Amino acid sequence: MQYTYQYSRIIPFILLPVPILIGVALLLFPTATKDLRRMWVFLSIFLLSIVMVFSTYLFIQEKNNTSIYLSIWSWTINNDFSLEFGYLLDPLTSIMLILITTVGIMVLIYSDNYMSHDQGYLRFFVYLSFFNTSMLGLVTSSNLIQIYFFWELVGMCSYLLIGFWFTRPTAANACQKAFVTNRVGDFGLLLGILGFYWITGSLEFRDLFEIVNNLVYNNEINFLFASLCACLLFAGAIAKSAQFPLHVWLPDAMEGPTPISALIHAATMVAAGIFLIARLLPLLIVLPYIMNLIAFIGIITLLLGSTLALAQKDIKRGLAYSTMSQLGYMVFALGMGSYRTALFHLITHAYSKALLFLGSGSIIHSMETIVGYSPDKSQSMVLMGGLRKQVPITKTSFLVGTLSLCGIPPLGCFWSKDEILSDSWSYSPIFAIIACSTAGLTAFYMFRIYLLTFEGHLNVYFQTYSGKKKRSVYSISLWGREGKKGVKNNFSLLLLLIRNNDKRIPFFFKQKNIINNNGRSLTVPFFTIPNFGTKNIFYYPHESDNTMLFPMLILGLFTLFVGVIGIPFFNGKGLQPDILSKVLTPSINLLMQNKKIFTGWDWYEFITNATFSVSIASCGILIASFLYKPVYSSLENFYFFNSFVKSISKKLQFVVEKILYGVYAWAYNRGFFDFFYTAFLTKGIRFFAEVCNFFDRRIIDGITNGFGISSFLVGESFKYVGGGRISSYLLVYVFYILIFLVILISGGNLFFL
């Protein structure tokens, strides 16, 4: 086992050869690399699978031995300053490693088919491999400066992947928005790291926790300065995990490919902020005001995210606000000190949300066959409905993820969310009421998404494609080489257009027909069939390929059974702690100062809490089912709301209308945060920059240039009046001196008067 821990240092670097080899191969053998590009996906999946097996073995060792392994080595030494790198293997690390690798493998398999048509296929997997590498390095870091290094790499990869289709203006703006917003939090994180280094003289977690705890115990620390540094550290997590008020980048990040949305929302980008708070909890827990601040930010975020998701039309944006709300639950749990519960919800939510995002990608993929890729069409739930017959597997997996996020037993999120709601009552009744209300809102907007997408009838816009008519499609292999009559590009990709009345464009094109640089901006349906020149029959819309359905089925199984790790079990010795508690024993002992972490299982309390939470979720589901009944178009929803308002008494009509339209305006306009930031921050900073620019160019440079021009003009003027006689020059000189003395004396007399 000792050798296992020693060789764990290579975990962050196992995937690194993939982007390096792809870059070298593209330089040396570009054509062959692009023709054999699928080979690199297999290599990425194989290497990440090795990491997953290794991580699973470490998790089992943590469960059996409950040990912590730390290995560090000096990188640079200068007098009293020593910068060390290393790796830390503890329960938190082992859990995060399994989470990253399992979700990452599913996303890689899914992406192979989802991105198969894209011109940037290889570039996508380079970014994806480096993204996973950065996150693996982050969770195994042993000190703050190492975490900051990988923290920035994670931010860089998210910037590249969110703006993957950078030729689309919305994607370019979204990645810039995410980059700038996260730089605000990262600057605070850097200042917090420097502040605690000033206090403790160390960046290692082990030394940092011990020194700060001793200083607090002996009352030898400036609590105001320490709290400020802790707030700055927390600012980094606020930005990364999209907490209020730095949450504005998350819904815009949906401009990236859907597999990246799944990875960001499940196991990498937003999970990094939760991981940082959990890692630093032994430091933050001795500062009670900071813990209260963390809980307050969490409760505000979960309420804000759930309200903003109520009226979203874009399916991915609705899921993004759902992620924001669930992250608020985790931050709230960490602020309460419920370390185990927060990590439990991080695990269950990761698999559920990855399943939902991959399901949404399957839906978008299906919609693209009708409308061509356009986010306002293929991702709009207004244009969906009735897809349950066309995509039954996607519908079933999406329903499983929806029920899990709603908190319906025995699915994963039920166990973790129920524990958070139970702990919240002992922390603050007001916060508990907000958390329980948000659970009802979660059930409402998640079933709203499900009903608008799958139930009812196929939208009128697509009734001609409801499966009653068939279309014949010809296609060629994506991996085929160019032919004499084929297109002359590296991928030899022919996009065959489907016309009305079965009128087709000829199979071979004489002209060069390559895909657009923005590979997803296609306005026609396309297919890639392995058999060259094979005739196939498709229904519109249709189910995704097996390589996209397989990851969804695996994640569905995780969603069904992952809650088992948080449930106590019976053996010959009676009721025993759950798996998660046993694994987290060293970390919880560090937090709770060796108090017992498992005191039994109160079945009466569990059943009471479960009944209450399930009742709230059921109310949300029933209300969503009542309001979003199966309709042919979104207009009938509008008429239904109007008839509902008119059916109540006239005294309540005004109030109900104001509430409904107010909530709709609040949610549809994203809480007006973007308007506020644009009006007061963006325009304010631009105005300040323009004022500074004017002052610099007109005042500072104007004075300097004015002296130069004045000297030039005076010199030029006197050049023409000079006669070459010294006596004349002396006369003029004495004359000017006398004038200067008169002015000086007159000014002095006026001053004294």
Secondary structure by P-SEA (a helix, b strand, c coil): caaaaaacccccccaaaaaaaaaaaaaccaaaaaaaaaaaaaaaaaaaaaaaaaaaaaaaaaaacbbbbbbbbbccccccbbbbbbccccaaaaaaaaaaaaaaaaaaaaaccccccccaaaaaaaaaaaaaaaaaaaaacccaaaaaaaaaaaaaaaaaaaacccccaaaaaaaaaaaaaaaaaaaaaaaaaaaaaaacccccaaaaaaaaaaaaaacccaaaaaaaaaaaaaaaaaaaaccccccccccccccccaaaaaaaacccaaaaaaaaaaaacccccccaaaaaaaaaaaaaaaaaaaaaacccccaaaaaaaaaaaaaaaaaaaaaacaaaaaaaaaaaaaaaaaaaaaaaaaaaaaaaaccccccccccccccccccccccaaaaaaaaaaaaaaaccccccaaaaaaaaaaaaaaccaaaaaaaaaaaaaaaaaaaaaaaaccccccccccccccccbbbbbbbccccccccccccccccccccccccccccccccccccccccccccccccbbbbbbcccbbbbbbcccccccaaaaaaaaaaaaaaaccccccbbbbccccccccaaaaaaaaaaaaaaccccccccccaaaaaaaaaaaaaaaaaaaaaaaaaacccccaaaaaaaaaaaaaaccccaaaaaaaaaaaaaaaaaaccaaaaaaaaccaaaaaaaaaaaaaaaaccaaaaaaaaaaaaaaaaaaacccccccaaaaaaaaaaaaaaaaaaaaaaaaaaac
